[in-house]
């Protein structure tokens, strides 16, 4: 009996095993998903993925090009369609396309006076000529965005080991050959696939110069079939060849040229696709990222319509659960090693100084990202591609740097305001002039009065930086004669202001937001008018003139998110200047000090309403000072080159002279459309001309202002109307362009 039961058990066991082998031998068709490129139109792929999840269809392979590579890589990494939707809704597309950086990562050298130029062009020192750039941006923000969102894949070199096997296509523009990425650094491979021509510069990777994969293969269906896919689902957001009536602009021409070969091959590729989804992309362009909801919905709608008809082609062994990536970034990191490749002009210590962390020191993940952004923000590198290996154990940080090819640039800009009228600025800047981490810059400003700036900076990271500034500035304006004369015979005179400054500074930054500056300076000031004659009718009447030598200490705190249109942050500037030496033109010189404080903070009540209170104060301390060392107040411009002048928007430029003053501006801004603002300001000024403290004859001015402001790509545009009730005076002001 026992032998019989044992024999029966053996038969049952081998029977079950044979049945399992038979079931395993039944081939399960593999599903491949191909996603084309198309810029913003490629956002429709998110809608297609949502539809696939609705039908519980999970691809076994994913292939993508350009935007298809970006979305495909995230899905392959494990994100759900809903998660990808959320990520894309959180992105700043202007920053990604044009590599704009957060202001906090700029050096104080850049922050000090705000932006000045609207056009930057490379300059060849060999050819001594201006060069056209290879693209509008370096794709640094694109890479950083991908690196942040694909961090869970850091230890995966073979893309077949992702949650879903994946590959993407790029183009070697040296020979026009296709580069298929199925291994390496996933964020870098996807970046190389998504470099839209003319928008992004090519990147160097593995001794190849790479650009958008759509140039050679925007719909890699054959490669996906070769990977092992039996059934291919394709989401295609490509357009079509335009006829001559549809070619209306240069963008149409560029699209047509790039797309000839791509569209020529699509009929065959469409046949090779089992389930072909072509969302409605009519009237959409590659940069229509503001229409993200519309584009995603079009992808969802079209995919549902097609899948309802093609369900029979889909295998029945569908996913029971929608995939979702649950990955928690580390709270802190200790890097065992920091490997930096590609350094030529910059030292390792400079890089570590900008990063703000070193090996074997515990830092927060937030500080890790801040350090990388600070390094990128130096604008010294075309590429900063970083990668963490062994994130869960003793991680190592690899940073591949490509220093900027161009050491020199030409910058251009313009502005108009009431004081300077129309001015044009031309700038030449040169890096690595004397040392490996220096910058030389010269501005030539043309207009009614020619002006110039010369700056030289040695940047030592967060150590003490050394800078030299020489600036010559002047302007003319009509002022009240009583500013300088008692009981004058005329009401107004033309005031000419001339100043030459030479300044040596030592600057130390505690962090991105705090900077201490100490140094010595030479000032030459000349205030004169041609209304009154001097000893000779050919000579101007000198109101104040002297050479001065002194020292200064400045403390600056600035974490505003924008110089001209801040929506959050604090600005504090404390300044003490002491001048013990003078050429003593009037032979009555006394040493004097200038104290200044400027405080501004921005509180946002909502996404559109901002409260911006400003307090400025100044005090000129001396037994007796010359006219040129008093404070002059009035106008809307930022007197960046004259430290004894301050704006007071409800008055004309240089309307008030004072030895001490306190000014408050209470401003409320409303952003009614993106980049368009309405502002109401209540301005109050207390001032005094005496040398006593707090003051013997304090006067005050109260004014109201209504203004329209526009943050244009050419610089700020401002139109304002001011009213001073006590003077029964109205002031109209218009300005356009960055201030310099």
C-alpha positions as CSV (number, residue, x, y, z in Angstrom):
1,X,0.0,0.0,0.0
2,X,2.8,2.4,0.9
3,X,4.5,1.6,-2.4
4,X,1.3,2.3,-4.3
5,X,0.8,5.7,-2.5
6,X,4.4,6.7,-3.2
7,X,4.0,5.9,-6.9
8,X,0.8,7.9,-7.0
9,X,2.4,10.9,-5.4
10,X,5.3,10.8,-7.9
11,X,2.8,10.7,-10.8
12,X,0.9,13.7,-9.4
13,X,4.1,15.7,-8.7
14,X,5.5,15.1,-12.2
15,X,2.1,15.8,-13.7
16,X,1.8,19.2,-12.0
17,X,5.4,20.0,-12.9
18,X,4.8,19.1,-16.6
19,X,1.6,21.2,-16.6
20,X,3.5,24.2,-15.2
21,X,6.2,23.8,-17.8
22,X,3.6,23.7,-20.5
23,X,2.0,26.9,-19.2
24,X,5.4,28.6,-19.0
25,X,6.2,27.6,-22.5
26,X,3.1,29.6,-23.7
27,X,4.7,32.8,-25.0
28,X,3.3,36.0,-23.6
29,X,3.4,38.8,-26.1
30,X,5.6,41.8,-25.0
31,X,4.2,45.3,-25.3
32,X,6.5,48.1,-26.4
33,X,5.6,51.8,-26.0
34,X,7.2,54.4,-28.3
35,X,6.9,58.1,-27.6
36,X,8.0,60.7,-30.2
37,X,9.5,64.1,-29.7
38,X,7.6,67.3,-30.1
39,X,8.5,69.8,-27.4
40,X,5.4,71.0,-25.5
41,X,3.2,68.9,-27.8
42,X,4.9,65.9,-26.2
43,X,3.0,66.6,-23.0
44,X,0.2,64.7,-24.7
45,X,2.1,61.5,-23.8
46,X,1.1,62.0,-20.2
47,X,-2.5,61.8,-21.2
48,X,-1.7,58.6,-23.2
49,X,-0.1,57.1,-20.2
50,X,-3.1,57.9,-18.1
51,X,-5.3,56.1,-20.6
52,X,-3.0,53.0,-20.6
53,X,-3.3,52.9,-16.8
54,X,-7.1,53.2,-17.1
55,X,-7.0,50.1,-19.2
56,X,-4.4,48.5,-16.9
57,X,-1.9,48.2,-19.7
58,X,1.7,48.2,-18.6
59,X,4.4,48.3,-21.3
60,X,7.3,45.8,-21.2
61,X,9.6,48.2,-23.0
62,X,9.7,52.0,-23.5
63,X,11.5,54.0,-26.2
64,X,11.5,57.7,-26.5
65,X,13.0,60.7,-28.3
66,X,13.3,64.3,-27.0
67,X,10.1,65.0,-24.9
68,X,9.2,61.4,-25.4
69,X,12.5,60.4,-23.8
70,X,11.9,62.7,-20.8
71,X,8.4,61.4,-20.1
72,X,9.3,57.8,-21.0
73,X,12.4,57.8,-18.7
74,X,10.2,58.9,-15.7
75,X,7.7,56.2,-16.4
76,X,10.4,53.6,-16.8
77,X,11.9,54.8,-13.4
78,X,8.6,53.9,-11.8
79,X,6.5,57.1,-11.7
80,X,2.8,56.8,-12.4
81,X,1.2,59.0,-15.0
82,X,-0.5,61.0,-12.3
83,X,2.9,61.6,-10.6
84,X,4.4,62.7,-13.9
85,X,1.5,65.0,-14.4
86,X,2.2,66.6,-11.0
87,X,5.9,67.0,-11.7
88,X,5.3,68.7,-15.1
89,X,2.8,71.1,-13.5
90,X,5.4,72.2,-11.0
91,X,8.1,73.1,-13.5
92,X,9.3,76.6,-14.6
93,X,9.5,76.1,-18.3
94,X,11.1,79.5,-19.0
95,X,13.9,78.6,-16.5
96,X,14.4,75.2,-18.1
97,X,14.5,76.5,-21.7
98,X,16.6,79.6,-21.1
99,X,18.7,78.5,-18.1
100,X,17.6,81.4,-15.9
101,X,18.9,80.9,-12.4
102,X,17.5,81.9,-9.0
103,X,18.9,85.3,-8.0
104,X,20.1,83.9,-4.7
105,X,22.8,81.9,-6.5
106,X,24.3,85.0,-8.1
107,X,27.4,86.5,-6.5
108,X,27.1,89.8,-4.7
109,X,29.1,91.3,-7.5
110,X,26.2,90.5,-9.8
111,X,23.5,91.2,-7.3
112,X,24.7,94.7,-6.3
113,X,23.4,96.7,-9.2
114,X,21.0,94.2,-10.8
115,X,20.8,93.2,-14.5
116,X,22.1,95.7,-17.0
117,X,22.3,93.9,-20.4
118,X,19.7,92.3,-22.7
119,X,22.1,90.7,-25.2
120,X,25.2,88.6,-24.5
121,X,27.4,87.4,-27.4
122,X,30.6,85.3,-27.3
123,X,33.8,87.1,-28.4
124,X,36.6,85.3,-30.1
125,X,40.0,86.5,-28.9
126,X,41.7,84.7,-31.8
127,X,39.5,86.2,-34.5
128,X,38.9,89.4,-32.6
129,X,35.2,89.3,-33.5
130,X,31.8,88.7,-32.1
131,X,30.6,85.1,-32.6
132,X,27.1,83.7,-32.8
133,X,26.2,81.4,-29.9
134,X,25.5,77.7,-30.5
135,X,22.2,78.0,-28.7
136,X,20.2,80.1,-26.3
137,X,21.1,78.0,-23.2
138,X,23.3,75.2,-22.0
139,X,20.5,72.8,-20.9
140,X,21.9,73.0,-17.4
141,X,18.5,73.5,-15.8
142,X,17.1,70.7,-17.9
143,X,19.7,68.3,-16.7
144,X,19.3,69.5,-13.1
145,X,15.6,68.9,-13.2
146,X,16.0,65.4,-14.6
147,X,18.8,64.6,-12.1
148,X,16.5,65.6,-9.2
149,X,13.5,63.6,-10.4
150,X,15.5,60.6,-11.5
151,X,17.7,60.3,-8.4
152,X,16.2,56.8,-7.6
153,X,18.0,55.5,-10.7
154,X,21.5,56.7,-9.7
155,X,22.9,53.2,-9.2
156,X,21.4,51.8,-12.4
157,X,23.8,51.9,-15.4
158,X,22.0,49.5,-17.6
159,X,18.6,50.9,-18.6
160,X,17.2,47.4,-18.9
161,X,17.4,47.2,-15.1
162,X,14.9,50.0,-14.7
163,X,11.3,49.2,-13.6
164,X,10.6,49.1,-17.3
165,X,13.5,48.6,-19.8
166,X,14.1,51.8,-21.6
167,X,16.2,53.5,-24.3
168,X,16.3,56.9,-26.0
169,X,17.8,58.4,-29.1
170,X,20.2,61.3,-29.6
171,X,22.1,62.7,-32.6
172,X,25.8,63.0,-33.2
173,X,25.8,66.3,-35.1
174,X,29.4,65.8,-36.2
175,X,28.4,63.0,-38.6
176,X,24.6,62.9,-38.4
177,X,24.6,59.4,-36.9
178,X,22.0,58.1,-34.4
179,X,23.2,57.4,-30.9
180,X,21.1,54.9,-28.9
181,X,21.4,55.2,-25.2
182,X,20.5,52.1,-23.2
183,X,23.2,52.5,-20.5
184,X,25.1,55.2,-18.7
185,X,23.7,58.1,-16.6
186,X,20.0,58.2,-17.2
187,X,19.5,62.0,-16.7
188,X,22.4,62.8,-19.0
189,X,21.2,60.4,-21.7
190,X,17.7,61.9,-21.6
191,X,19.2,65.4,-21.7
192,X,21.2,64.5,-24.8
193,X,18.0,63.2,-26.4
194,X,16.0,66.4,-25.7
195,X,18.3,69.2,-26.9
196,X,16.0,71.2,-29.2
197,X,18.2,72.8,-32.0
198,X,18.8,76.6,-31.6
199,X,17.2,76.5,-28.1
200,X,20.0,74.4,-26.5
201,X,23.6,74.2,-27.3
202,X,25.0,70.7,-28.1
203,X,26.6,68.9,-25.2
204,X,29.8,66.8,-25.2
205,X,29.5,63.3,-24.0
206,X,31.8,60.4,-24.6
207,X,33.8,62.5,-27.1
208,X,30.7,63.1,-29.1
209,X,28.8,66.3,-29.8
210,X,25.1,65.5,-29.2
211,X,21.9,67.2,-30.0
212,X,18.2,66.3,-30.2
213,X,17.4,62.8,-31.2
214,X,14.5,63.9,-33.4
215,X,17.0,65.1,-36.0
216,X,17.7,61.5,-37.0
217,X,15.0,59.3,-35.4
218,X,12.0,61.0,-33.8
219,X,10.0,57.7,-33.6
220,X,12.3,54.7,-32.9
221,X,9.8,52.0,-33.6
222,X,12.2,49.6,-35.4
223,X,14.7,49.7,-32.5
224,X,11.8,49.0,-30.1
225,X,10.8,46.0,-32.2
226,X,14.5,44.8,-32.2
227,X,14.4,45.1,-28.4
228,X,11.8,42.3,-28.3
229,X,8.4,44.0,-28.5
230,X,5.7,42.0,-30.2
231,X,2.9,44.6,-29.9
232,X,3.8,48.3,-30.3
233,X,1.8,51.1,-29.0
234,X,2.9,54.5,-30.4
235,X,2.2,58.0,-29.3
236,X,3.2,60.4,-32.0
237,X,2.9,64.2,-31.7
238,X,4.8,65.1,-34.8
239,X,3.2,67.5,-37.3
240,X,3.3,67.3,-41.1
241,X,5.1,68.9,-44.0
242,X,3.7,72.3,-44.6
243,X,2.6,73.7,-48.0
244,X,3.9,77.1,-49.1
245,X,0.8,78.9,-47.9
246,X,1.4,77.6,-44.4
247,X,5.1,78.7,-44.2
248,X,4.6,82.1,-42.6
249,X,7.7,82.7,-40.4
250,X,11.3,81.6,-39.7
251,X,10.1,79.1,-37.1
252,X,8.0,77.4,-39.8
253,X,11.0,77.3,-42.1
254,X,13.3,75.8,-39.5
255,X,10.7,73.1,-38.6
256,X,10.3,72.3,-42.2
257,X,14.0,71.9,-42.8
258,X,14.5,69.7,-39.8
259,X,11.4,67.6,-40.4
260,X,11.8,66.6,-44.1
261,X,13.6,63.3,-43.4
262,X,11.6,62.6,-40.3
263,X,8.2,63.0,-41.9
264,X,9.4,61.1,-45.0
265,X,9.9,57.9,-42.9
266,X,6.7,58.2,-40.9
267,X,4.3,56.3,-43.3
268,X,6.4,53.1,-43.0
269,X,6.9,53.6,-39.2
270,X,3.1,54.1,-38.8
271,X,2.6,50.7,-40.5
272,X,5.1,49.1,-38.1
273,X,3.0,50.4,-35.2
274,X,0.2,48.1,-34.0
275,X,-1.8,50.7,-32.1
276,X,-1.0,54.2,-33.4
277,X,-2.1,57.2,-31.3
278,X,-1.8,60.7,-32.9
279,X,-3.3,63.3,-30.5
280,X,-4.7,66.5,-31.9
281,X,-1.8,68.9,-32.0
282,X,-3.4,71.4,-34.3
283,X,-2.5,75.0,-33.5
284,X,0.1,73.9,-31.0
285,X,3.8,74.7,-31.1
286,X,6.9,73.2,-29.4
287,X,6.9,76.0,-26.8
288,X,3.2,76.0,-25.8
289,X,3.9,74.9,-22.2
290,X,1.2,77.2,-20.8
291,X,-1.4,75.0,-22.5
292,X,-0.3,71.9,-20.5
293,X,-3.8,70.9,-19.4
294,X,-5.2,71.2,-22.9
295,X,-2.4,69.1,-24.4
296,X,-2.6,66.4,-21.8
297,X,-6.3,66.2,-22.2
298,X,-5.9,65.8,-26.0
299,X,-3.6,62.9,-25.5
300,X,-6.0,61.3,-23.0
301,X,-9.0,61.8,-25.3
302,X,-7.3,60.4,-28.5
303,X,-5.8,57.4,-26.6
304,X,-9.2,56.4,-25.2
305,X,-10.8,56.6,-28.7
306,X,-8.1,54.4,-30.2
307,X,-7.8,51.9,-27.4
308,X,-11.6,51.4,-27.4
309,X,-11.3,50.2,-31.0
310,X,-8.0,48.2,-30.6
311,X,-8.6,46.3,-27.3
312,X,-8.5,42.9,-29.0
313,X,-4.8,43.5,-29.9
314,X,-3.8,43.9,-26.2
315,X,-2.9,40.7,-24.3
316,X,-5.2,39.9,-21.5
317,X,-2.5,39.5,-18.9
318,X,-2.7,43.2,-17.8
319,X,-1.4,44.9,-14.7
320,X,-3.7,44.7,-11.8
321,X,-2.2,47.7,-10.0
322,X,-1.2,51.1,-11.3
323,X,2.6,51.6,-10.8
324,X,3.7,54.4,-8.5
325,X,7.2,55.4,-7.3
326,X,7.6,55.6,-3.6
327,X,11.2,56.9,-3.1
328,X,12.3,59.0,-0.2
329,X,15.3,61.2,-0.7
330,X,17.9,61.1,2.1
331,X,17.7,63.7,4.8
332,X,21.5,63.9,5.0
333,X,24.5,62.7,3.1
334,X,28.2,62.0,3.9
335,X,30.2,61.8,0.7
336,X,33.1,59.3,0.9
337,X,34.6,61.0,-2.1
338,X,34.0,64.0,-4.3
339,X,35.5,63.4,-7.8
340,X,35.7,66.4,-10.0
341,X,36.6,66.0,-13.7
342,X,37.3,68.6,-16.4
343,X,39.1,71.3,-14.4
344,X,41.6,73.4,-16.3
345,X,41.3,77.1,-15.2
346,X,39.7,76.5,-11.9
347,X,41.2,74.8,-8.9
348,X,39.5,72.0,-6.9
349,X,39.4,74.3,-3.8
350,X,37.4,76.8,-5.8
351,X,34.8,74.2,-6.7
352,X,34.6,72.9,-3.1
353,X,34.3,76.5,-1.9
354,X,31.4,77.1,-4.1
355,X,29.8,73.8,-3.1
356,X,30.2,74.6,0.5
357,X,30.8,71.0,1.6
358,X,33.7,68.6,1.5
359,X,34.2,64.8,1.7
360,X,33.5,62.9,5.0
361,X,31.4,65.8,6.4
362,X,27.7,65.3,7.0
363,X,25.4,67.7,5.2
364,X,21.7,67.9,4.6
365,X,20.3,67.0,1.2
366,X,19.0,70.5,0.9
367,X,22.6,71.9,1.4
368,X,23.8,69.4,-1.3
369,X,21.3,70.9,-3.8
370,X,22.1,74.5,-2.7
371,X,25.8,73.8,-3.1
372,X,25.3,72.5,-6.7
373,X,23.1,75.4,-7.6
374,X,25.7,77.8,-6.2
375,X,28.4,76.3,-8.3
376,X,26.2,76.4,-11.4
377,X,25.2,80.0,-10.6
378,X,28.8,81.2,-11.1
379,X,28.2,81.1,-14.8
380,X,31.7,79.9,-15.3
381,X,30.7,76.5,-16.8
382,X,28.9,75.3,-19.8
383,X,28.1,72.0,-18.2
384,X,28.0,70.8,-14.6
385,X,26.8,67.2,-14.8
386,X,26.7,65.5,-11.4
387,X,25.9,62.0,-10.2
388,X,25.8,60.2,-6.9
389,X,26.9,56.6,-6.8
390,X,26.0,54.1,-4.0
391,X,23.4,56.5,-2.5
392,X,22.3,53.9,0.1
393,X,25.8,53.1,1.4
394,X,28.9,55.4,1.4
395,X,28.0,57.6,-1.5
396,X,30.5,59.1,-3.9
397,X,29.8,62.3,-5.8
398,X,31.0,62.6,-9.4
399,X,31.0,66.0,-11.0
400,X,31.9,66.4,-14.7
401,X,32.6,70.0,-15.5
402,X,33.0,71.6,-18.9
403,X,34.4,75.1,-18.5
404,X,33.1,77.8,-20.8
405,X,34.8,77.7,-24.1
406,X,34.6,81.5,-24.5
407,X,36.7,83.6,-22.1
408,X,35.3,86.8,-23.5
409,X,31.9,88.3,-24.1
410,X,30.3,91.4,-25.5
411,X,27.1,92.6,-23.8
412,X,24.6,95.2,-24.9
413,X,21.8,97.1,-23.3
414,X,19.8,100.4,-23.3
415,X,17.6,102.5,-21.1
416,X,15.6,105.7,-21.0
417,X,14.7,107.8,-18.0
418,X,14.2,111.4,-17.2
419,X,17.7,112.0,-15.8
420,X,19.9,110.3,-18.4
421,X,17.5,110.4,-21.4
422,X,18.4,107.6,-24.0
423,X,21.5,105.7,-23.1
424,X,23.2,102.7,-24.7
425,X,25.6,100.5,-22.9
426,X,28.3,98.3,-24.5
427,X,30.3,95.9,-22.3
428,X,33.3,93.8,-22.8
429,X,34.1,91.1,-20.2
430,X,37.1,88.8,-20.0
431,X,37.6,85.9,-17.6
432,X,41.0,84.5,-16.6
433,X,42.8,87.7,-17.5
434,X,45.5,87.5,-14.7
435,X,44.5,84.6,-12.6
436,X,42.4,81.4,-13.1
437,X,39.3,82.8,-11.2
438,X,39.2,86.5,-12.1
439,X,36.9,88.6,-14.2
440,X,37.6,91.9,-16.0
441,X,34.7,94.0,-17.2
442,X,34.4,97.4,-18.8
443,X,31.2,99.4,-19.6
444,X,31.1,102.2,-22.1
445,X,27.8,104.1,-21.8
446,X,26.8,106.5,-24.6
447,X,24.1,109.1,-24.5
448,X,24.0,112.8,-23.6
449,X,26.9,112.2,-21.3
450,X,29.5,109.6,-21.9
451,X,30.2,107.4,-18.8
452,X,32.2,104.3,-18.1
453,X,32.8,101.5,-15.5
454,X,35.9,99.3,-15.1
455,X,35.6,96.3,-12.7
456,X,38.1,93.6,-11.8
457,X,37.2,90.7,-9.5
458,X,39.2,87.8,-8.0
459,X,36.6,85.3,-6.9
460,X,37.7,82.9,-4.2
461,X,34.3,81.3,-3.6
462,X,33.1,81.9,0.0
463,X,36.5,83.1,1.0
464,X,37.6,86.8,0.8
465,X,37.2,88.1,-2.7
466,X,39.2,91.1,-4.0
467,X,37.7,93.7,-6.4
468,X,38.7,96.9,-8.0
469,X,36.2,99.5,-9.4
470,X,36.8,102.6,-11.4
471,X,33.7,104.6,-12.5
472,X,33.2,107.9,-14.2
473,X,29.7,109.2,-14.2
474,X,27.9,112.5,-14.8
475,X,24.6,114.0,-15.6
476,X,22.8,117.3,-16.0
477,X,19.4,118.3,-14.7
478,X,17.4,121.4,-13.9
479,X,17.1,122.2,-10.1
480,X,15.7,124.9,-7.9
481,X,18.3,127.6,-7.3
482,X,17.5,127.7,-3.6
483,X,19.2,124.4,-3.2
484,X,22.5,126.2,-3.2
485,X,21.8,130.0,-2.8
486,X,19.8,132.0,-0.4
487,X,17.4,134.5,-2.1
488,X,18.6,133.7,-5.6
489,X,17.8,136.0,-8.5
490,X,16.5,133.2,-10.6
491,X,14.3,130.2,-9.8
492,X,16.1,127.4,-11.6
493,X,19.6,126.6,-12.8
494,X,21.2,123.8,-14.8
495,X,23.2,121.6,-12.4
496,X,26.1,119.5,-13.8
497,X,27.3,116.6,-11.6
498,X,30.6,114.8,-12.3
499,X,32.1,112.0,-10.3
500,X,35.2,109.8,-10.6
501,X,35.5,106.9,-8.2
502,X,38.3,104.4,-7.6
503,X,37.5,101.7,-5.1
504,X,39.5,98.7,-3.7
505,X,37.3,96.2,-1.8
506,X,37.7,93.0,0.2
507,X,34.4,91.1,0.3
508,X,33.5,88.1,2.4
509,X,30.2,86.2,2.0
510,X,28.9,84.3,5.0
511,X,26.3,82.7,2.7
512,X,24.3,83.5,-0.5
513,X,22.5,86.3,1.3
514,X,25.0,88.1,3.5
515,X,28.1,90.0,2.4
516,X,30.6,92.2,4.3
517,X,32.7,94.6,2.3
518,X,35.6,96.7,3.6
519,X,38.1,98.9,1.6
520,X,39.5,102.2,0.6
521,X,38.3,104.6,-2.1
522,X,39.2,107.8,-3.9
523,X,36.5,110.2,-5.0
524,X,36.6,113.2,-7.3
525,X,33.4,115.3,-7.2
526,X,32.5,118.4,-9.2
527,X,29.2,120.1,-9.0
528,X,28.9,123.2,-11.3
529,X,26.6,125.3,-13.3
530,X,26.9,127.5,-16.4
531,X,24.1,129.9,-15.3
532,X,26.5,132.0,-13.2
533,X,29.9,133.0,-14.4
534,X,33.1,132.5,-12.4
535,X,36.2,134.6,-12.7
536,X,35.9,134.3,-16.5
537,X,32.7,134.0,-18.5
538,X,34.2,130.9,-20.2
539,X,34.5,129.0,-16.9
540,X,31.6,127.3,-15.1
541,X,30.5,128.4,-11.6
542,X,31.8,125.8,-9.2
543,X,29.3,124.8,-6.5
544,X,31.4,122.1,-5.0
545,X,34.7,120.4,-6.1
546,X,37.2,118.2,-4.3
547,X,39.3,115.0,-4.4
548,X,38.7,112.8,-1.3
549,X,40.5,109.7,0.1
550,X,38.8,107.5,2.6
551,X,37.6,104.1,3.8
552,X,34.3,102.3,3.9
553,X,32.5,99.3,5.5
554,X,29.3,97.9,4.0
555,X,27.1,95.1,5.3
556,X,24.6,93.8,2.8
557,X,21.8,91.3,3.2
558,X,19.9,90.5,0.1
559,X,17.7,87.4,-0.5
560,X,15.1,89.0,-2.8
561,X,14.0,86.7,-5.7
562,X,14.2,89.5,-8.2
563,X,16.0,92.9,-8.4
564,X,13.4,94.9,-10.2
565,X,10.2,92.9,-9.5
566,X,10.7,91.1,-6.2
567,X,7.8,89.0,-4.8
568,X,9.6,87.9,-1.6
569,X,12.7,88.5,0.4
570,X,14.5,91.1,2.4
571,X,17.1,93.7,1.5
572,X,19.3,95.5,4.0
573,X,22.2,97.8,3.3
574,X,24.3,99.4,6.0
575,X,27.1,101.7,5.0
576,X,29.7,103.8,6.7
577,X,32.1,105.9,4.7
578,X,34.9,108.0,6.3
579,X,36.9,110.7,4.5
580,X,39.8,112.2,6.5
581,X,41.8,113.5,3.5
582,X,40.8,116.0,0.8
583,X,42.4,118.2,-1.8
584,X,40.8,121.0,0.1
585,X,39.6,123.1,-2.9
586,X,37.9,125.7,-0.6
587,X,40.6,125.5,2.2
588,X,37.9,124.8,4.8
589,X,37.8,121.0,4.8
590,X,36.8,119.0,7.8
591,X,36.9,115.2,7.9
592,X,33.4,113.8,7.5
593,X,31.4,110.5,7.6
594,X,28.4,109.3,5.6
595,X,26.0,106.9,7.2
596,X,23.3,105.1,5.2
597,X,20.7,102.5,5.8
598,X,18.3,101.0,3.3
599,X,15.7,98.4,4.4
600,X,13.1,96.7,2.2
601,X,11.0,93.6,2.6
602,X,8.3,92.1,0.4
603,X,5.3,90.3,1.8
604,X,3.0,88.5,-0.6
605,X,-0.7,88.5,0.5
606,X,-1.5,86.2,-2.4
607,X,0.1,85.1,-5.7
608,X,-0.9,88.5,-7.2
609,X,-0.8,91.0,-4.3
610,X,2.4,92.2,-2.8
611,X,3.2,94.6,0.1
612,X,6.6,96.3,-0.2
613,X,7.5,98.8,2.5
614,X,10.9,100.6,2.1
615,X,12.8,102.7,4.6
616,X,15.9,104.7,3.6
617,X,17.9,107.0,5.9
618,X,21.1,108.9,5.6
619,X,23.3,111.2,7.8
620,X,26.3,113.3,6.8
621,X,28.3,113.9,9.9
622,X,30.8,116.7,10.0
623,X,31.5,120.1,11.5
624,X,30.9,121.5,8.1
625,X,30.5,119.9,4.7
626,X,30.7,121.1,1.1
627,X,27.6,121.0,-1.1
628,X,28.9,118.0,-3.0
629,X,28.8,115.9,0.2
630,X,25.3,116.5,1.2
631,X,22.5,114.1,0.2
632,X,20.3,114.8,-2.8
633,X,16.9,113.3,-3.1
634,X,14.3,112.8,-5.8
635,X,13.4,110.9,-8.9
636,X,12.6,107.2,-9.6
637,X,16.0,106.0,-10.8
638,X,18.4,104.0,-8.7
639,X,21.4,106.2,-8.3
640,X,23.8,103.2,-8.3
641,X,26.8,105.3,-9.0
642,X,26.2,108.1,-6.5
643,X,26.2,107.1,-2.9
644,X,25.1,110.5,-1.6
645,X,21.9,110.4,-3.8
646,X,18.7,108.6,-3.2
647,X,15.4,108.3,-5.1
648,X,12.1,109.7,-3.9
649,X,9.6,108.8,-6.6
650,X,7.1,111.6,-6.1
651,X,9.6,114.3,-6.8
652,X,11.8,115.3,-9.8
653,X,15.5,114.2,-9.7
654,X,17.7,116.2,-7.3
655,X,14.8,118.1,-5.8
656,X,16.0,118.2,-2.1
657,X,19.4,118.8,-0.5
658,X,19.8,117.5,3.1
659,X,22.4,116.5,5.6
660,X,20.1,114.0,7.1
661,X,16.9,112.3,6.0
662,X,14.4,109.5,6.7
663,X,12.2,108.2,3.9
664,X,9.4,105.7,3.9
665,X,7.7,104.2,0.8
666,X,4.6,102.0,1.4
667,X,3.9,100.2,-1.9
668,X,1.1,97.8,-2.8
669,X,1.5,95.9,-6.1
670,X,-1.1,93.9,-7.9
671,X,-0.2,91.5,-10.7
672,X,-3.2,91.5,-13.0
673,X,-1.5,89.6,-15.8
674,X,1.8,87.7,-15.8
675,X,4.6,90.4,-15.7
676,X,2.1,93.3,-15.6
677,X,1.6,95.2,-12.4
678,X,-0.4,98.1,-11.0
679,X,1.2,99.9,-8.0
680,X,0.0,102.4,-5.4
681,X,2.6,104.1,-3.3
682,X,2.4,106.3,-0.3
683,X,5.7,108.2,0.2
684,X,6.8,110.2,3.2
685,X,10.1,112.1,3.6
686,X,11.6,113.9,6.6
687,X,14.8,115.9,6.0
688,X,17.0,118.6,7.5
689,X,20.0,120.7,6.2
690,X,21.5,121.6,9.6
691,X,24.5,119.8,11.1
692,X,22.7,119.4,14.4
693,X,21.2,116.0,15.4
694,X,18.4,115.2,15.2
695,X,17.9,118.5,13.4
696,X,16.9,122.1,13.9
697,X,14.6,122.7,10.9
698,X,13.0,119.4,10.0
699,X,10.7,119.5,6.9
700,X,8.5,116.9,5.4
701,X,7.0,115.9,2.1
702,X,4.0,113.6,1.5
703,X,3.1,112.2,-1.8
704,X,1.0,109.6,-3.6
705,X,1.8,107.6,-6.7
706,X,0.0,105.4,-9.1
707,X,2.1,103.4,-11.6
708,X,1.9,100.7,-14.2
709,X,5.0,98.4,-14.5
710,X,5.8,95.7,-17.0
711,X,8.6,93.2,-16.7
712,X,9.6,92.9,-20.3
713,X,12.5,90.9,-21.8
714,X,14.1,94.2,-22.6
715,X,14.0,95.4,-19.0
716,X,11.4,97.1,-16.8
717,X,8.9,99.5,-18.2
718,X,7.4,102.0,-15.8
719,X,4.8,104.7,-16.2
720,X,3.8,106.7,-13.1
721,X,1.8,109.6,-12.0
722,X,2.5,111.3,-8.7
723,X,0.8,114.0,-6.6
724,X,2.2,116.1,-3.8
725,X,-0.9,117.7,-2.1
726,X,1.1,120.3,0.0
727,X,2.9,121.6,-3.1
728,X,-0.1,121.1,-5.4
729,X,2.3,119.5,-7.8
730,X,1.9,116.6,-10.2
731,X,4.8,114.6,-11.6
732,X,4.7,112.3,-14.6
733,X,7.5,109.8,-15.1
734,X,8.4,107.2,-17.8
735,X,11.3,104.9,-17.9
736,X,12.3,101.8,-19.9
737,X,15.2,99.4,-19.7
738,X,17.6,98.2,-17.1
739,X,19.2,100.8,-15.0
740,X,22.9,101.6,-15.3
